[in-house]
Amino acid sequence: MSKERSTHLFNSIAPTYGLFFRYQKKRYEKNILGMKDTIDLSSYNSIIDVGCGTGAFCSALADLNLEVTGIDPASRMLAIAKKKAGRDNITFQEADVLDGLPFQDNQFDIAIASYVAHGMEREQRKKLYREMSRIAKHLVIIHDYNKNRAPLTSLIEWLEGGDYFHFIKHAETEMRDCLSEMKQCFRQVEVIPIAERANWYICTPNS
């Protein structure tokens, strides 16, 4: 899906998406708690959520007393996120990872993107990985689908026109093979299931 079409789509569905804020936040809280023995996010100071949507993940992360930055190219998503934030340790900013992010190298302890990668084209995902690796000091976490396909999800993703079907087959390989200026985007990629149909792809930046 083109960048412009994607932004238009998410602006149009923002009000509906916002209705699921509480449900999404609870799911993210469950994920964070379930991963605590592997990665205790509360032990870090700063995190950026790339493609934050209406801010449910940002809100869950802010409850850990992290300094949270949420970015998204869809202005209507961000407008809802700002209304629902309710915390002074969250900053929202309109930005598109495909245009390059307005942040310094290693500015954040962790960069995370939730259900963003699968909707991009393959070359777009390389840009996502490169930029996240650049701005993250310690970890990049790609929270996204695994190979366990659900019929409804497959239908929705087919209609949306993203690259879901290739992504779920090749996600780990893509991340391991991603090159930036002839260097690996990530030094290491660890895949951990966090739900029946979702993984955390935990990547170590090559910086």
C-alpha positions in Angstrom: 0.0 0.0 0.0 1.3 3.4 -0.9 2.3 5.8 2.0 -0.5 8.3 1.0 -3.2 5.7 0.8 -2.2 4.2 4.1 -2.3 7.6 5.9 -5.7 8.4 4.3 -7.0 5.0 5.4 -5.9 5.4 9.0 -7.2 9.0 9.2 -10.6 7.7 8.0 -10.9 4.9 10.5 -9.4 6.8 13.5 -12.8 7.4 15.2 -13.7 3.7 15.1 -10.2 2.7 16.1 -10.4 5.0 19.1 -13.4 3.0 20.4 -11.1 0.1 21.2 -8.6 2.1 23.2 -9.3 0.5 26.6 -9.4 -3.0 25.1 -6.1 -2.5 23.3 -4.5 -1.0 26.4 -5.4 -4.0 28.5 -4.0 -6.3 25.8 -0.7 -4.4 25.7 -0.6 -4.4 29.6 -1.0 -8.2 29.4 1.8 -8.5 26.8 4.2 -6.3 28.9 3.5 -8.3 32.1 3.9 -11.6 30.2 7.3 -10.5 28.9 8.6 -9.1 32.2 10.9 -12.0 32.9 12.5 -11.6 29.5 12.4 -7.8 29.1 11.5 -5.6 32.0 10.6 -2.5 30.2 10.3 -0.5 33.4 14.0 -0.8 33.9 14.6 1.6 30.9 14.0 5.3 30.7 12.8 6.2 27.3 10.8 4.5 24.5 9.4 5.5 21.2 6.2 3.9 19.7 6.5 4.1 15.9 3.0 4.1 14.4 1.3 4.7 17.7 -2.2 5.1 16.3 -4.6 6.3 19.1 -2.0 5.8 21.8 -3.1 2.7 23.6 0.4 1.2 23.7 1.9 4.6 24.7 -0.5 4.8 27.6 0.4 1.3 28.8 4.1 2.1 28.6 3.6 5.5 30.4 2.1 3.6 33.3 5.6 2.1 33.8 6.9 5.7 34.3 8.8 5.6 31.0 9.3 8.8 29.0 7.2 7.9 26.0 7.2 9.4 22.5 4.4 8.3 20.1 4.7 9.1 16.4 2.2 8.5 13.6 1.6 10.0 10.1 -2.2 10.1 10.6 -3.1 13.4 12.3 -6.6 12.2 13.3 -5.1 9.2 15.1 -2.9 11.5 17.0 -5.7 13.9 17.9 -7.5 11.0 19.6 -4.3 9.8 21.2 -3.7 13.2 22.8 -7.2 13.3 24.2 -6.9 9.8 25.7 -3.3 10.1 27.0 -4.0 11.3 30.5 -0.3 11.3 31.4 2.4 14.1 31.3 5.1 11.6 30.4 3.8 11.0 26.8 4.7 13.2 23.9 2.9 12.8 20.5 4.4 14.0 17.3 3.2 13.7 13.6 6.0 12.0 11.7 6.4 9.2 9.1 9.2 6.7 9.5 9.3 6.4 5.7 10.4 10.0 5.4 13.1 9.5 8.1 12.5 10.3 11.7 13.4 13.7 13.2 15.4 12.2 16.1 19.1 11.8 16.8 21.0 8.5 16.7 20.5 6.4 19.8 18.0 9.0 21.2 15.7 6.4 22.8 16.5 3.3 24.9 13.9 1.3 23.0 12.0 1.7 19.7 8.9 -0.3 19.3 6.3 -0.7 16.5 3.1 -2.6 17.0 1.3 -4.1 14.0 3.0 -1.7 11.6 5.5 -3.8 9.7 3.0 -6.3 8.1 1.0 -3.5 6.4 4.1 -2.1 4.6 5.7 -3.1 1.4 9.0 -5.0 1.6 11.2 -2.0 0.8 9.2 0.2 3.2 9.9 -2.3 6.0 13.6 -2.0 5.4 13.3 1.7 6.0 11.3 1.0 9.2 14.0 -1.4 10.4 16.9 1.0 9.5 15.3 4.0 11.2 14.3 2.1 14.3 17.8 0.6 14.6 19.3 4.1 14.2 17.3 5.8 16.9 17.4 3.0 19.5 20.2 2.6 22.0 19.4 -0.8 23.4 16.5 -2.7 21.7 14.1 -2.6 18.8 10.9 -4.5 19.3 8.6 -5.4 16.4 5.3 -6.5 17.8 3.4 -8.2 14.9 1.8 -11.3 13.5 3.3 -14.7 13.4 2.6 -17.6 10.9 -0.6 -18.7 12.7 -3.1 -17.1 10.3 -6.7 -16.4 11.2 -9.2 -16.5 8.3 -10.8 -13.1 9.3 -7.4 -11.4 9.6 -6.3 -12.9 6.3 -9.4 -11.5 4.6 -9.0 -8.0 6.1 -5.3 -7.9 5.3 -6.0 -9.0 1.7 -8.6 -6.2 1.3 -6.2 -3.7 2.9 -3.6 -4.5 0.3 -0.6 -4.7 2.5 2.2 -7.3 2.5 0.8 -9.4 5.3 1.2 -12.8 3.6 4.9 -12.4 2.8 5.6 -10.8 6.1 4.3 -13.6 8.2 6.4 -16.2 6.3 9.6 -14.2 6.2 9.6 -11.7 9.1 12.6 -13.1 11.0 14.6 -13.6 7.8 13.9 -10.0 6.7 15.1 -8.6 9.9 18.2 -10.7 10.0 19.1 -9.9 6.4 18.2 -6.2 6.5 21.1 -4.0 5.3 21.8 -0.3 6.0 24.8 1.2 4.3 26.2 -2.4 3.8 25.8 -3.2 7.5 23.2 -5.4 9.2 20.3 -3.4 10.6 20.4 -5.7 13.6 23.1 -7.6 15.2 20.7 -10.1 16.7 17.0 -11.1 16.3 15.2 -13.1 18.9 11.6 -14.3 18.2 9.3 -14.8 21.2 5.6 -15.7 20.9 3.4 -13.4 23.0 0.0 -14.7 21.9 -1.4 -17.3 19.6 -1.0 -15.2 16.5 1.6 -12.6 17.5 5.3 -12.4 18.3 7.7 -10.0 19.7 10.7 -9.8 17.3 13.4 -8.5 19.7 16.2 -7.0 17.8 19.6 -5.6 18.9 20.5 -2.4 16.9 23.7 -2.4 15.0 25.0 0.8 16.4 
